[in-house]
């Protein structure tokens, strides 16, 4: 406990400097903004800002990017409640009851419950990071190449299990991502692989170009396809932003359940905030005395999912910070940001850069407090922004995407690659392919190859090393079990039915 308090004191010393407070405010404000504006999302925004972070101090850069991610979970509920359009994917479930509350003149209650539930969940999630981080990092430091390879295999298999849609399509995306990660110079031999004579590909495909195309340009194209929003609530003034005691007492149990469930699901690869919000809504509906209230303005239908998605957003940092394994697309971008800064993600971050690790954790408490202040008093400004048609916003978003990709390496090829990946991402979405496994495969592919080669070198080419070491064998066994279970016909059909629902 003494060590934890000392580490938190170090973290708050870093987080409370005026520079980091400013970047935390910028991050949370941007996060709320992109959560409010449909069709942008934290992945697109973080991808756009990656080139800028190269010029910042590592702690400031990561504090800002983290604020964008958990801030978007707050902002996404605003559009879900007011215009029945989730600004962020994890707020899809909030539309079911949140918008019905708004139509009944209870928009203030819904917005306040969402903000307060998210604040409590965010604080608890951050506490879990602080408590679980050091023990996990200590365990991870005992990992060898075989264990890291097996852990990454488990992470990719779990990402397939948790991804929406077909298992076969998810596996296809994983393997495609792994193949894209092979492009460039072989680290061991120096030979060029799959570059087709293009010198600019000697360092591999640009992570920023890939992320910007798959999650930025593709999402813009998809949003231009549909603009079905119910804007009737925007014509009336939102009042009652502090709910009555009866509403708070009704929401509190759902907030606590959502926080607990989201904290656990945020740790799972491929899970995160989206899965947590769906699971929390399902739990609340199952245990309710009158399930028919859901979909008609039930307070629990807002409180549970909004708490769960924020708790999951916070705890999804745990595997990234302690093991260097991204659990979702945003964490993959965070890993990219650390690599751009010259920091190797993994357990050594805590020992070599304790100011960075604990400063980031402390900033999450500060950021969650900022978000409550940003979300409730500034609701009028967010409502005004929602009145702007999307067709007027998307050209600026595309321009920022192109500028961001170009400025990283001053390469027009990377801009064209981003456009190509955007068209490809749009096609994948149209045909029901989830792009997140592709990005996870792309990020983890080179790390898997490196650890596979190191393990085989130490074992003199004997693959049995992966099964002789107990921890490695356990991780591979869990991955195999997950694979068998998810491929069983009955389980596969049930899984697809759940995601469809």
C-alpha positions, 0 to 999 in steps of 0.5 A: 500500500505504501508503494502504491501511494508513493507511486500515485504521488509521483503520478499526480506530480506529473499529471498536475503540471500545467502542460499535462493538465492542458493536454489532458483538457485538450484530450477530454474536450476533443474526446467529447467532441468526437463522441458527440459528432457521429461518424468520427470516433476515437480511432480516427481522431487518434490516428489523425493526431499521431503525427502531432504527438511526435513533437510532444513529450511522451507523457503529454502525448499519451495523456492527451490520446488517453483522454480522447479515448475515454472522453469519447465514451462520455460524448457518445451518449449525448447523440445517442440520447438526443438524436437517436444516433450513437456518436461512438459504437459503445453508445449504440445500446444507450439509444434504446432507452436514452432516446425514449427518455428524451422524447418523454421530456427526460433528456436531462435525467438521461444525460446526467445519469450517463455522465455521473455513471461514467464518472464513477465507472471511470474512477473505479477503472482507474483504481483497478489499473493502479492496483493491478498494474504492478503485479501484472507487470511483475509477472510479465517480466518473467515472460520469455520469447515463448510466453510472449508468442503464446500470449499474442496467439491467445490475444488474436484468438480471443479477438476473433471470438469477441469480434462481431460477425463471422468467425471465418471473416474475423480469421481472414482479417487476422491473417491479412493483418499478419501478412501486411505486417511482413512487408518491409525489411527483414530484421535478421537478414536485411532482405526486402520482403514483398516491397515489389521494388518500392523503396518507400516500403522498406520500413513497412506499411505506414501504421498511420496510413493503414489506421487512417484509411481503415477507420477514418476514410472508410467510416466517413464513406459509410456515414455518407451512405446513411443520415437517418436521425431523429432531430425533433428533441433538438428543437426543445431546451434540455433542462433538469441536468441534476436528477432527483434522488429517486432517479439516482437511487434507481440508477445506482445499482445498475451503475455498480453492476455495469462498472463491475462487468465493464472492468472485467470485459475491458481486459479481454482482447477484442472486447472493450467498451462495445462488448461491455455496454451490450453485456451490461444492457443484457444483464439489466434486462435479465434481472429486471422485475419488469423487462418490458420497461426496457426500450421505453425509457428505463433508467437502468438501460442508460445507467448500466451500459454507460457505466460499463463502457467507461469502465471497460475503456479504462481497464483496456489500458491494463494489458497494453501498459503492463504486457504491451498487448493491445486489446482493441483498435484504440490500444493498438494506436496507443502502442503505435504512439509509444513506438513513435516516441521510441518507447517499447511497450511492455512491462519495462515501461513501469520500471524504466519510465515510472513517471510516464506510467503513473502520470498517465494513470493519475491523469485519468482521475483528473480527466474524468473530473474534467469530463463531468464539468465539460459534459453537463454545463456545456450541453447547449453547445453540443446540441448546437453542433448536432444541428450541423449537417454531416455533409458539411463536416466530412470534407474538413475531416478528410482534409485533416486525415490527408494532412496528418498522413502526409506530415508524418514522413512528407510522403504522397505515397502514404496519402495514396495508401491511406485513400486505398485502405479507406476504399478497402475498409469501406468494401470490408464493412459493406461485406460484413468484415470487421477491420479491428482484427486486421489492425491487431494482426498488423500490430502484433505480427512483427512482435510475434515473428520476433518472439517466434524467431528468438524462441526457436533460436534458443531452442535450436529449432525445436518447436517443443519449447512452446509446450515444455514451458508451463506458462506458454503451454497454458496460454496455447491450451486456452487459445486452443480451447477457445478456438474449439468452443467457438467453432462448434456449430451450436456455439457459433450459431448462438454467438452470431445470434447474440451479436445480431441481436 
